[in-house]
């Protein structure tokens, strides 16, 4: 029963994020996309290295 409640809450939260994002979201400029792309690439690399280190240790 708990799993069903958690799944309902997750789907409700995703539905709200998509609905509100489509209604109030504004498009990003090319500069913003480039900046976020660089930051996300670095964060993903750090996360992968951290996971490898955690697995080894």
C-alpha positions in Angstrom: 0.0 0.0 0.0 2.9 2.4 0.8 4.4 1.8 -2.6 1.2 2.8 -4.3 1.0 6.0 -2.3 4.6 6.9 -3.1 4.0 6.2 -6.8 0.9 8.4 -6.8 2.8 11.2 -5.2 5.7 10.9 -7.7 3.3 11.0 -10.7 1.4 13.9 -9.3 4.7 15.8 -8.7 5.9 15.1 -12.2 2.5 16.1 -13.7 2.6 19.4 -11.8 6.2 20.1 -12.9 5.4 19.5 -16.5 2.2 21.5 -16.4 3.7 24.5 -14.6 6.9 24.4 -16.6 4.9 24.5 -19.9 2.8 27.4 -18.6 5.4 29.6 -16.9 8.7 28.4 -18.4 10.6 30.8 -20.7 12.9 29.7 -23.5 16.6 29.8 -22.9 19.0 31.8 -25.0 21.9 30.1 -26.8 24.3 31.6 -24.3 22.4 30.1 -21.3 22.2 26.7 -23.0 25.9 26.7 -23.7 26.7 27.7 -20.1 24.5 25.0 -18.6 25.8 22.4 -21.0 29.4 23.1 -19.8 28.4 22.9 -16.1 26.3 19.8 -16.5 29.1 18.0 -18.4 31.5 18.8 -15.5 29.0 17.7 -12.9 28.3 14.4 -14.7 32.1 13.7 -15.0 32.5 14.4 -11.2 29.6 12.1 -10.4 31.0 9.3 -12.5 34.5 9.6 -10.9 32.9 9.8 -7.4 30.9 6.6 -8.1 34.0 4.8 -9.3 36.0 5.8 -6.2 33.1 4.8 -4.0 32.9 1.4 -5.7 36.7 0.8 -5.3 36.8 1.8 -1.7 
